[in-house]
Amino acid sequence: MSVKIIAAAKQLPEYSASTEEILELVDGWMAGQEDRFIRKVKKIFEGAAVDRRYSIMHPEEAFTATSFEEKNDIYSREAIKLGEKVLQNALDKAEWEPQSLDYIITVSCTGIMIPSLDAYLINKMNLRQDIVRLPVTEMGCAAGISGIIYAKNFLKANPGKRAAVIAVEAPSATFQLDDYSMPNIVSAAIFGDGSACCLLSSYEDDNGPEIIDEQMYHFYDAEHMMGFKLTNSGLQMVLDVEVPEKIASHFEDIIHPFLEKNDLRIDDVDHLIFHPGGKKIIKTVEELFAGMGKNIDDTKEVLKLYGNMSSATVLYVLERIMDTNPAKGERGVMLSFGPGFSAQRVLLQW
C-alpha cells in the first residue's frame, strides 16, 4: 500500500511589508530605548535574511497595543479565510472535488480556536459529514511534517482514501509589544504569516511522490528550548540561543541512520526539503552539508521571500520542489524542527 503526496499549494495574507518598511515601524516601537540597543535590534532585522514578511493584519496594527483577545479574534477570522483559500488552491491543482476528501488535518500553533479550523472548513466548503477530523496544535514548526505523517498512517491503513493537511500560521498575532527580550525581537525579525496545504492519497491511480518512510527524533531534556509561554498579553515566544548548536550536535544522528534504515546514503538524495527556521539554522545546515554536493537553495529562497511561517514553511519548500516535476526515481528528504525539542523526517520518492 503506497501513500503519495499529490499536490502542495500556498496562500499568503493580504498585508505585507519589506524589511525597510518594517524598520520604520521598529523606530516607533523602540522609542525611549537606548541608542545602542536600537542599533542592535535593527541589525537583527537587517541580518535576518528575510526581504518581506506577510501578515494577517496591517503591519502598523501589529505594532499596536492590542489585547490577547483582540489579536486572537483577528487570528481566528483570518485563519478561516486563509484555510478555505489554500485548501481550494490545492484541490484545484489536484483537480479534486472537496467531497472526495476522507480526512482533514489542520495544524497551527499561533492562535487558539475551539471549534478548531477544520470544523469551519467542513461547513465553508461543504465537505462530507463523515470526514475524519484531526486538529494538531502545540507542535510548532514541526507540525507541517507531523500532519503529513498522521495523514500517511491513516491512508496506509485505509486504501483508496484521500487526505488534506492544512497549515495556517500567524506569528504576527503573538508579537508582544511590551517585551524587549531577544526571543521576542528575533521572532519578530524572522517570522511571517502564511498558509499551505498538501493533499495525500492512497488511491492507486493518483500520482505524486510516494512516502517511503517517516520518523521522529526527540532531543532528551530540551523542552525548554522552543515554544510559547501563555501570558496575560498572549503567546510569548520561547527561543533558546543554543537551538542552532543543538541541531548541529545531533544532525548526523538525525539524517544518516534514517537514510541507512532505508539502505540509502545522503548521496542518494536529490532534494533536501528543509524547514527554513532562520538564518543561523540554515547556515548550520549548509556547513554540515559542505562537501557533499547538496544545497538547500529552495529553503533559503523561501526564508528570503516570506520569512519563517512556522508549520507552513516547509510545505512552501515542498511546493517549489514539486513544481519542478522531479524525474521518476528521484528522492527527497523533508525535515523540520519544533518544540519538544524534536525533529520530524519524511523520505519521498518520485
Buried (B, 14 or more C-beta within 10 A) or exposed (E): EBBBBBBBBBBBBEBBBEBEBBBEBBEEBBEEEEEEEBEEBBEBBBEBBBEBBBBBBEBEBBBEEBEBEBBBBBBBEBBBBBBBBBBBBBBEBBEBEBEBBBBBBBBBBBBBBEEBBBBBBBEBBEBEEEBBBBBBBEBBBBBBBBBBBBBBEBBBEBEEBBBBBBBBBBBBBBBBBEBEEBBBBBBBBBBBBBBBBBBBBBBEEBEBBBBBBBBBBEBEEBBEBBBBEEEEBBBBBBBBEEBBEBBBEBBEEBBEEBBEEBEBEBEEBBBBBBBBBBBBBBBBBBEBBEEEEBEBEBBBBBBBBBBBBBBBBBBBBBBBBBEEEBEEEBBBBBBBBBBBBBBBBBBBBB
